[in-house]
Amino acid sequence: MIQGTHLQKSFGSLQVLKDINLDVQEREIVSLLGKSGSGKSTLLHILGTLDRPDKGQVILDSTDITHLKGNELSRFRNERIGFIFQFHHLLPEFTALENAMMPGLISGQAADACRNRACELLDYLGLSDRFTHKPSQLSGGEQQRVAVARALLNRPKVILADEPTGNLDSQNSQEMHQLFRQLRDDFGHTFLIATHSKELAAICDRRLEMQDGRIIGQDGQQA
């Protein structure tokens, strides 16, 4: 489902990724563990088409994304990849429902179809009574669940998450950890999660450890 081969990335004289190779299978939940500066976020950004490698190849859902450009790249990202970040990045002037609808509207889907899909997801995530609430009226855990609904709106096969529970308290973090497994089991999503959390890594099928721009080890097995 996700394959990175000989990925390298530098910013000026600083080499951030050093010949990274990884392979994530369909329906697998894989964590990327490592200290700040190990290259986790840079790797996620490259796999998610938010940045380009200096060298190497990325195949995602059978598509070589390394050479996609412009509108074709934007369309692929919007339709095939869902993103969940540490900070939810919800638009403050819009309601929970409108925020969840946004990827579908951007891709040109009919507003009614986007609204119906967003309602289904928010209901699934336990937010049926929060449709009209704006982000400032939601708790941190509720805001992150709206962000999850937004990530799932276009039914992407791959979800890339960068410290998704880093801004949550312990109870909401545990609920989010279990949600990822539930989403995989119910909808077949593939997850790659960059995290400092050993608790989150422990519920993943496989754990990759990064250090100084390299993957230095892995453990676990596919559930």
C-alpha positions as CSV (number, residue, x, y, z in Angstrom):
1,M,0.0,0.0,0.0
2,I,2.9,2.4,0.9
3,Q,6.4,1.8,-0.4
4,G,9.3,4.2,-0.1
5,T,12.6,3.3,-1.8
6,H,16.0,4.9,-1.1
7,L,14.4,8.2,0.0
8,Q,16.8,11.0,0.7
9,K,16.0,14.6,1.8
10,S,18.2,17.6,2.7
11,F,17.5,21.1,3.8
12,G,20.5,23.1,2.9
13,S,23.5,21.2,4.3
14,L,21.4,19.2,6.8
15,Q,20.5,15.7,5.5
16,V,17.2,14.8,7.2
17,L,16.4,11.5,5.5
18,K,19.3,9.1,4.7
19,D,18.4,6.3,2.3
20,I,15.0,5.3,3.8
21,N,13.3,2.1,2.7
22,L,9.9,1.1,4.1
23,D,6.9,-1.0,3.1
24,V,3.5,-0.7,4.7
25,Q,0.9,-3.3,3.8
26,E,-2.8,-2.8,3.2
27,R,-4.9,-2.6,6.4
28,E,-1.7,-2.4,8.5
29,I,-1.2,0.1,11.4
30,V,2.4,1.1,11.6
31,S,4.0,3.6,14.0
32,L,7.1,5.7,13.4
33,L,8.9,6.2,16.8
34,G,11.8,8.6,17.3
35,K,12.9,11.7,19.1
36,S,12.2,15.2,17.7
37,G,14.6,15.7,14.7
38,S,14.8,12.1,13.8
39,G,13.0,12.7,10.5
40,K,9.5,11.3,11.2
41,S,7.5,14.3,10.1
42,T,9.7,14.9,7.0
43,L,9.1,11.3,6.0
44,L,5.4,11.6,6.5
45,H,5.3,14.8,4.4
46,I,7.1,13.1,1.5
47,L,4.9,10.0,1.7
48,G,1.8,12.3,1.8
49,T,3.0,14.4,-1.3
50,L,3.3,17.5,0.9
51,D,7.1,17.5,0.0
52,R,9.3,15.8,-2.5
53,P,12.4,13.7,-1.9
54,D,15.7,14.7,-3.3
55,K,16.2,11.1,-4.4
56,G,14.1,7.9,-4.2
57,Q,10.7,6.7,-5.2
58,V,7.3,6.6,-3.4
59,I,4.5,4.2,-4.5
60,L,1.2,4.7,-2.8
61,D,-1.9,2.6,-3.6
62,S,-0.1,1.3,-6.7
63,T,0.6,4.8,-8.0
64,D,4.1,6.2,-8.4
65,I,3.5,9.6,-6.8
66,T,7.1,10.9,-7.1
67,H,6.4,12.3,-10.6
68,L,2.9,13.6,-10.1
69,K,2.6,17.4,-10.4
70,G,0.2,20.3,-10.2
71,N,-3.6,19.5,-10.3
72,E,-2.9,15.8,-10.8
73,L,-0.9,15.7,-7.5
74,S,-3.5,17.8,-5.6
75,R,-6.3,15.5,-6.8
76,F,-4.4,12.4,-5.8
77,R,-3.7,13.8,-2.3
78,N,-7.2,14.9,-1.8
79,E,-8.8,11.6,-2.9
80,R,-6.4,9.0,-1.7
81,I,-4.7,10.3,1.5
82,G,-6.2,11.4,4.8
83,F,-4.2,13.5,7.2
84,I,-4.5,13.8,11.0
85,F,-2.1,16.3,12.7
86,Q,-1.3,17.0,16.3
87,F,-3.1,20.3,16.0
88,H,-6.5,19.8,14.4
89,H,-6.3,22.8,12.0
90,L,-10.0,23.2,12.0
91,L,-11.3,26.4,10.4
92,P,-12.6,28.5,13.3
93,E,-15.4,30.3,11.4
94,F,-17.0,27.0,10.3
95,T,-19.1,24.5,12.2
96,A,-18.0,20.9,12.9
97,L,-20.1,19.7,10.0
98,E,-18.7,22.3,7.6
99,N,-15.2,21.5,8.6
100,A,-15.8,17.7,8.0
101,M,-17.3,18.5,4.6
102,M,-14.3,20.5,3.4
103,P,-12.3,17.8,1.5
104,G,-15.4,16.8,-0.5
105,L,-16.2,20.3,-1.4
106,I,-12.6,20.9,-2.5
107,S,-12.8,17.9,-4.8
108,G,-15.9,19.2,-6.5
109,Q,-18.5,16.8,-5.0
110,A,-22.1,17.9,-4.6
111,A,-22.8,19.8,-1.3
112,D,-25.6,17.4,-0.4
113,A,-23.4,14.3,-0.8
114,C,-20.7,15.9,1.3
115,R,-23.1,16.9,4.0
116,N,-24.6,13.3,4.2
117,R,-21.2,11.7,4.3
118,A,-20.0,14.2,7.0
119,C,-23.1,13.6,9.1
120,E,-22.5,9.8,8.9
121,L,-18.9,10.2,10.0
122,L,-19.6,12.6,12.8
123,D,-22.4,10.3,14.1
124,Y,-20.0,7.3,13.9
125,L,-17.5,9.3,15.9
126,G,-20.0,10.2,18.6
127,L,-20.5,13.8,17.6
128,S,-24.1,13.7,16.4
129,D,-25.0,16.5,18.9
130,R,-22.1,18.7,17.8
131,F,-22.9,19.3,14.1
132,T,-23.5,23.1,14.5
133,H,-20.8,23.8,17.1
134,K,-17.7,25.8,16.0
135,P,-14.2,24.6,17.1
136,S,-14.1,27.1,20.0
137,Q,-17.2,25.3,21.4
138,L,-15.7,21.9,21.3
139,S,-13.4,20.1,23.7
140,G,-9.9,19.1,22.5
141,G,-11.0,15.5,22.0
142,E,-14.0,16.6,20.1
143,Q,-12.0,18.8,17.9
144,Q,-9.6,16.0,17.0
145,R,-12.6,13.7,16.2
146,V,-13.9,16.3,13.8
147,A,-10.4,16.3,12.2
148,V,-10.6,12.6,11.9
149,A,-14.0,12.9,10.2
150,R,-12.5,15.4,7.8
151,A,-9.6,13.0,7.0
152,L,-12.1,10.2,6.2
153,L,-14.5,12.2,4.2
154,N,-13.2,11.1,0.7
155,R,-12.8,7.5,1.8
156,P,-9.0,7.5,1.4
157,K,-7.2,4.2,1.7
158,V,-4.2,5.6,3.5
159,I,-4.3,7.7,6.7
160,L,-1.1,9.6,7.7
161,A,-1.0,10.8,11.3
162,D,1.6,13.1,12.8
163,E,1.5,13.1,16.6
164,P,-2.3,12.7,16.5
165,T,-2.6,12.4,20.3
166,G,0.2,14.8,21.2
167,N,-2.2,17.6,22.2
168,L,-4.7,15.4,24.1
169,D,-5.1,14.3,27.7
170,S,-4.6,10.7,28.7
171,Q,-8.2,9.7,28.5
172,N,-8.8,11.2,25.0
173,S,-5.5,9.8,23.9
174,Q,-6.5,6.3,24.8
175,E,-9.9,6.7,23.1
176,M,-8.1,7.9,19.9
177,H,-5.7,4.9,20.0
178,Q,-8.7,2.5,20.1
179,L,-10.4,4.5,17.4
180,F,-7.6,3.9,14.9
181,R,-7.9,0.1,15.3
182,Q,-11.7,0.4,15.0
183,L,-11.4,2.4,11.8
184,R,-9.0,-0.2,10.3
185,D,-11.3,-3.0,11.3
186,D,-14.5,-1.3,10.1
187,F,-13.3,0.4,7.0
188,G,-10.0,-1.1,6.0
189,H,-7.8,2.0,6.3
190,T,-4.0,1.7,6.3
191,F,-2.3,3.9,9.0
192,L,1.2,5.2,9.3
193,I,1.5,7.2,12.5
194,A,4.5,9.3,13.7
195,T,4.4,9.5,17.4
196,H,6.4,9.9,20.7
197,S,3.8,7.8,22.5
198,K,4.8,4.3,23.5
199,E,1.2,3.6,24.4
200,L,0.1,4.4,20.9
201,A,2.9,2.5,19.3
202,A,2.0,-0.5,21.5
203,I,-1.4,-0.9,19.8
204,C,0.0,-0.8,16.3
205,D,0.7,-3.9,14.2
206,R,4.3,-2.9,13.7
207,R,6.7,-0.3,15.1
208,L,9.5,1.4,13.1
209,E,12.2,3.3,15.0
210,M,13.9,6.3,13.4
211,Q,17.1,8.0,14.5
212,D,19.2,10.6,12.7
213,G,17.3,10.2,9.4
214,R,17.4,6.4,9.3
215,I,15.1,3.6,10.2
216,I,17.2,1.7,12.7
217,G,14.9,-1.1,13.7
218,Q,11.4,-2.5,13.8
219,D,9.3,-4.9,15.9
220,G,5.8,-6.3,16.0
221,Q,3.8,-8.3,13.5
222,Q,0.7,-7.7,11.5
223,A,-2.5,-8.3,13.5
